């Protein structure tokens, strides 16, 4: 079986690659914002997308909270 690789994008920006293996897809992050997903295996490519969106949303909320109440500024 040849290895299939796919660029993974979020909001028109490449954030990593997914490598198809037996049993699913392994995600390799190219964007530091998603390094917590680096090396994880997902059963379906759609799961990668969902997790990326979840992390992006969390990081955006954290950024907004920090801007509203900067503790170390």
GIMONOR-V340498 format. One record per backbone hydrogen bond with DSSP energy under -1.0 kcal/mol. NH is the residue of the N-H (numbers start at 0). CO is the residue of the C=O. If there is no record, write none. Layout:
BEGIN
NH	CO
NH	CO
END
This chain:
BEGIN
5	17
7	15
9	12
14	7
15	7
16	27
17	5
18	25
19	3
20	23
23	20
24	41
25	18
26	39
27	16
29	14
30	14
33	30
34	31
36	33
37	34
38	26
39	36
41	24
48	44
49	45
50	46
51	47
52	48
53	49
54	50
55	51
56	52
57	53
58	54
59	55
60	56
61	57
62	58
63	59
64	60
65	61
66	62
67	63
68	64
END
